[in-house]
Amino acid sequence: MLKQRILTAMVLLALLLPALIVKQAWPFAVLTMAAMALAGWEWARLNDAGALAAPLGIALGAACALALYAGWTTTAPRLAWWLAFLAWVLGGTWVLRAGVAGWPRLPRALRWAIGLVALWTAWLALANAKAIGLNFILSVFFLVWSADVFAYFGGRALGKRKLAPAISPGKSWEGVWSGMAGALLVAAAWLVIDAAGSIGTESFFSIAANRFGYVGMALIVVFLVAMSVVGDLFESLVKRSAGAKDSSALLPGHGGILDRVDGLLPVFPIVLALVML
């Protein structure tokens, strides 16, 4: 299992890194567009789409392609970020409060639309983040990834109080606090790197600190980690409702694409909303 995870991670990095490093924005947009189309297929399968799962995934890919053609991967309408912001904060809270039993009560078409729109908006935010600069998009990736890593180890070492046992029994409040602390450490280290000017373009942490001050930046980081947890729990709720352990088996050793991007889905649109203030 570990060998599979490592091999899959190496293949993913081999695909992702060149698309991130190259100056043009479109290779990364096209690569992530394909990933989001597959994630749309996974989402549809988890929500009783049956034979419509593949067409829905293709429709999501087509919607991304239309946005790419329209030039939205560099200058998307700001309203998209704020609608996503409100949807994740208010809608995410409502869905988690309703619990596993409440999700299937929503009409299937509505459940399909919720996931596909969330994936489309997240893809659009990813593409726009890449257009802002490599340092910017990497800083947001590492915010979420560091929170995940610190939450995992903090939860294993200190976890006593369950966060949402009916949705994801392995998560604890201690893991959440550890994830927030880890993300703050990464933010502080990134600010030092930015001050040295070794990367060139601004990171999200530098932009947030310049606009909102260091205390404001710290509060934003904590909020974004909380929203990444909401994204993670949301996907776990949908999988538990469907009786599935993973969103698919597309990534050997890792599960599906949704399993890897769930925490990113709310964070990137919210980051873009805050940057556009």
Secondary structure as UniProt FT lines:
FT   HELIX           2..21
FT   HELIX           26..46
FT   TURN            47..48
FT   HELIX           50..52
FT   HELIX           53..69
FT   TURN            70..74
FT   HELIX           78..86
FT   HELIX           87..91
FT   HELIX           92..102
FT   HELIX           103..105
FT   HELIX           108..132
FT   HELIX           134..158
FT   STRAND          162..164
FT   TURN            165..167
FT   STRAND          168..172
FT   HELIX           173..196
FT   HELIX           204..242
FT   TURN            252..254
FT   HELIX           257..261
FT   TURN            262..263
FT   HELIX           264..275
//
